[in-house]
Amino acid sequence: MDQSALLIVDMLKDFFIPDRKLSVTRVDEIISRNRKVIRKARKVAIPIIFVNDNFQKTEIPLDRHFRVSSVVHAVEGTDGAKIIDELEYDPERDFIVGKKIYDGFYNTRLDSVLRELNVRKCVITGVKTNACVQHTAMGAWFRCYDVVILKDCCASSEERDHEYALKYMKRYYLAEVMDSDTWISKLEVE
């Protein structure tokens, strides 16, 4: 089996505030499914890497990211920049990689961490499917990692954006798109 890593993208409190421009669909489902895959990954010693937006207050007036989203989010030191509690982040075992743009690889240490762990396959979940998940999948594919997207562990603000991004990643990044139960059952066979 190729060594895998579970990349959890932007599962931060700021993305789960109801009725906010950043909020996503199927909140309860993606939280519970992500918790389930995280617990399974820990049981079979798959590394977990939280790949998170991470900004400083001084970046707010000038960062291009905020011009696109038009919502200030993931600012260091704020409650909204924290990983949602339900995912049970473990600072003794899990990694956190901060990012400034959609792609979790660009100008971060993610590639270095994965190579040190001898990872060949990136299993990706999180929000938003059509932005940070998709661009992190692109970054993985460009660096010759195999990509798996757990479709029921990802969400966007609109379901059509989520579905389009899944098709795009499958077509252009050769991503294997599956549900979390299928991925878990494959782990149990190996």
C-alpha positions as CSV (number, residue, x, y, z in Angstrom):
1,M,0.0,0.0,0.0
2,D,1.2,3.5,-0.8
3,Q,1.7,5.6,2.3
4,S,-1.2,8.0,2.5
5,A,-1.8,11.2,4.4
6,L,-5.2,12.7,5.3
7,L,-5.3,16.4,4.4
8,I,-8.1,18.3,6.1
9,V,-8.5,21.7,4.4
10,D,-9.9,24.7,6.1
11,M,-12.2,23.0,8.6
12,L,-12.0,26.2,10.7
13,K,-14.7,27.8,12.8
14,D,-15.0,30.8,10.5
15,F,-16.4,28.5,7.7
16,F,-19.1,27.1,9.9
17,I,-20.9,30.3,11.1
18,P,-24.5,30.0,9.8
19,D,-25.8,32.5,7.3
20,R,-22.3,33.9,6.6
21,K,-21.0,34.2,3.1
22,L,-18.3,31.6,3.9
23,S,-20.7,29.0,5.2
24,V,-21.1,25.7,3.4
25,T,-23.8,23.2,2.7
26,R,-24.3,19.9,4.6
27,V,-22.5,21.1,7.7
28,D,-23.5,18.4,10.1
29,E,-22.8,15.7,7.5
30,I,-19.3,16.9,6.7
31,I,-18.3,17.4,10.3
32,S,-19.5,13.9,11.3
33,R,-17.9,12.3,8.3
34,N,-14.6,14.1,8.7
35,R,-14.5,13.1,12.4
36,K,-15.1,9.5,11.4
37,V,-12.3,9.4,8.8
38,I,-9.9,11.2,11.2
39,R,-10.6,8.6,13.9
40,K,-10.1,5.7,11.3
41,A,-6.9,7.3,10.0
42,R,-5.5,7.5,13.5
43,K,-6.3,3.8,14.2
44,V,-4.3,2.7,11.1
45,A,-1.5,5.3,11.6
46,I,-2.2,7.5,8.6
47,P,-0.8,11.0,9.3
48,I,-3.4,13.8,9.6
49,I,-2.4,17.2,8.3
50,F,-4.7,20.2,8.8
51,V,-4.1,22.6,5.9
52,N,-5.6,26.0,7.1
53,D,-6.0,29.5,5.9
54,N,-3.8,31.5,8.3
55,F,-3.6,35.3,8.1
56,Q,-2.1,38.1,10.3
57,K,-4.2,41.2,11.2
58,T,-1.7,43.4,9.2
59,E,-2.6,41.4,6.0
60,I,-6.3,42.3,6.1
61,P,-6.2,45.5,4.1
62,L,-3.8,44.2,1.5
63,D,-4.3,40.5,1.0
64,R,-5.9,39.5,-2.4
65,H,-7.6,36.6,-0.7
66,F,-9.9,38.9,1.2
67,R,-10.8,40.8,-2.0
68,V,-12.1,37.6,-3.5
69,S,-13.9,36.3,-0.4
70,S,-14.9,39.8,0.8
71,V,-15.0,38.2,4.3
72,V,-12.1,38.5,6.7
73,H,-11.5,35.1,8.1
74,A,-8.8,32.8,9.7
75,V,-6.9,35.6,11.3
76,E,-4.3,34.4,13.8
77,G,-5.4,34.7,17.4
78,T,-9.2,34.7,16.6
79,D,-11.6,32.0,17.6
80,G,-12.6,31.6,13.9
81,A,-9.1,30.6,12.9
82,K,-9.3,27.5,15.1
83,I,-10.0,24.0,13.9
84,I,-13.6,23.1,14.7
85,D,-13.7,21.2,18.0
86,E,-15.6,18.2,16.7
87,L,-12.5,17.1,14.7
88,E,-10.6,16.5,17.9
89,Y,-7.3,18.0,16.7
90,D,-4.4,16.3,18.6
91,P,-1.4,18.6,18.9
92,E,0.7,15.6,19.9
93,R,0.1,13.7,16.6
94,D,-1.5,15.9,14.0
95,F,0.3,18.5,11.8
96,I,-0.9,22.0,11.0
97,V,0.2,23.8,7.8
98,G,-0.8,27.4,7.4
99,K,-1.5,28.7,3.9
100,K,-2.2,32.2,2.4
101,I,-4.0,31.2,-0.8
102,Y,-6.2,28.3,-2.0
103,D,-3.4,25.9,-2.8
104,G,-2.1,24.2,0.4
105,F,1.2,23.5,-1.2
106,Y,2.1,27.0,-2.6
107,N,4.8,28.6,-0.3
108,T,4.1,26.3,2.6
109,R,5.9,23.4,4.1
110,L,3.3,20.8,3.1
111,D,5.3,19.1,0.4
112,S,8.3,18.8,2.8
113,V,6.2,17.3,5.6
114,L,4.7,14.8,3.1
115,R,8.1,13.8,1.7
116,E,9.5,13.3,5.2
117,L,6.6,11.0,5.9
118,N,7.2,9.1,2.6
119,V,3.6,9.9,1.5
120,R,2.6,9.0,-2.1
121,K,-1.2,9.5,-1.8
122,C,-3.0,12.6,-0.5
123,V,-6.6,11.9,0.7
124,I,-8.2,15.3,0.8
125,T,-11.3,16.6,2.6
126,G,-12.6,20.0,3.7
127,V,-14.0,23.2,2.5
128,K,-14.5,24.7,0.0
129,T,-14.6,21.9,-2.6
130,N,-14.4,24.4,-5.5
131,A,-11.7,26.6,-4.0
132,C,-9.1,25.4,-1.4
133,V,-9.8,21.7,-1.8
134,Q,-9.6,21.8,-5.6
135,H,-6.5,23.9,-5.6
136,T,-4.8,21.8,-3.0
137,A,-5.6,18.7,-5.1
138,M,-4.0,20.6,-8.0
139,G,-0.9,21.3,-5.9
140,A,-0.7,17.6,-5.0
141,W,-1.1,16.4,-8.5
142,F,1.5,18.9,-9.8
143,R,4.0,17.4,-7.3
144,C,3.2,13.8,-8.5
145,Y,1.1,12.7,-5.5
146,D,-1.9,10.4,-6.2
147,V,-5.1,12.2,-5.1
148,V,-8.2,10.9,-3.5
149,I,-11.1,13.1,-2.7
150,L,-13.7,12.0,-0.1
151,K,-16.7,13.6,-1.6
152,D,-19.0,13.4,1.4
153,C,-16.3,15.0,3.6
154,C,-16.2,18.2,1.4
155,A,-18.6,21.0,0.8
156,S,-19.0,24.3,-0.9
157,S,-21.5,27.2,-0.5
158,E,-23.6,25.7,-3.2
159,E,-24.0,22.1,-4.1
160,R,-23.6,22.7,-7.9
161,D,-20.1,24.2,-7.2
162,H,-19.2,21.1,-5.1
163,E,-20.3,18.7,-7.9
164,Y,-18.5,20.7,-10.6
165,A,-15.3,20.7,-8.6
166,L,-15.4,16.9,-8.0
167,K,-15.8,16.3,-11.8
168,Y,-13.0,18.8,-12.5
169,M,-10.6,17.1,-10.1
170,K,-11.4,13.7,-11.5
171,R,-10.9,14.8,-15.0
172,Y,-7.8,17.0,-14.7
173,Y,-6.0,15.7,-11.7
174,L,-6.9,12.0,-12.1
175,A,-8.4,12.2,-8.6
176,E,-10.1,9.1,-7.3
177,V,-13.4,10.5,-6.0
178,M,-15.2,8.3,-3.4
179,D,-17.3,8.5,-0.3
180,S,-15.8,8.1,3.1
181,D,-17.3,4.7,3.8
182,T,-15.7,3.3,0.6
183,W,-12.3,4.7,1.7
184,I,-12.7,3.2,5.2
185,S,-13.6,-0.2,3.8
186,K,-10.5,-0.2,1.6
187,L,-8.4,0.5,4.6
188,E,-9.9,-2.4,6.4
189,V,-9.1,-4.8,3.6
190,E,-5.4,-3.7,3.3
